[in-house]
């Protein structure tokens, strides 16, 4: 089988984890990395044994030996970096949040579709075996009709005004960084909400250090969600249905263990071990799509990425949270 050749734009922590994940995919080959500086490109390439390293993103985008580019830069640069690669004829996997807002998401998707190039948001959670099992259980009606979702993703980070988590110039705040996980989970289970409301607490730099979201749906379903960057939470998701519940245990965003409770029956503990570090599962999906000639994934459809951005746009508009450049 011919290898699918990857390039990575960005050299931060998650880019390194993704590079490790590629190593667990038999038909993947990491051939190039692009950074804003020669030093960081060289250091990353040495650490992860990448043969070609570039001091500009433009050089990587133009490399004819790269089939797919993974975008792992700060949130505000996702759109421009993705468009750069799409215009160079590359398939693109772009980190979450997909963009800063829905307008940017539409621009990226419109370009990809016009050029008939593959594009996907890197919501890696959806591809873990345990999350595949969750979708199977829901589709089979194992807990009846899913009605109520509780999910949280919060951690404590010491305040640093220049760190990307708190810096508005870098898209800081809980909602874009980890809120996207709980909101994406709700979209996966219930679809697009028809009622959206939320509360946020703002830190010294004007970004949300914790926020909560209440999403409602035409069928009466409700999602109660929360995220934080200065408060530790259980990192758990519970899907309550008319016949039982599914608990996705800590950490639900890289799930390994589920509990299925059907009322009147003995509970089932479901262990779903992973191979690699988990980033490899979304790579498997992309490879399957590319080999089948698909332009997007049915597990993380592009229109759903727009819907998720619209949900976060609505929340931020309620709070008056606007980022520089918007």
Secondary structure, 3 states (H helix, E strand, C coil): CCCEEEEEECCCHHHHHHHHHHCCCCCEEEEEEECCCHHHHHHHHHHHCCCEEECCHHHHHCCCCCCEEEECCCHHHHHHHHHHHHHCCCEEEEECCCCCCHHHHHHHHHHHHHHCCCEEEECHHHHCHHHHHHHHHHHCCCCCCEEEEEEEEECECCCCCCCCCCCHHHCCCHHHHHHHHHHHHHHHHHCCCCEEEEEEEECCCCCEEEEEEEEECCCCCEEEEEEECECCCCCCEEEEECCEEEEECCCHHHCCEEEEEECCCCCEEEECCCCCCCHHHHHHHHHHHHHCCCCCCCCCCHHHHHHHHHHHHHHHHHHCCCCCCC
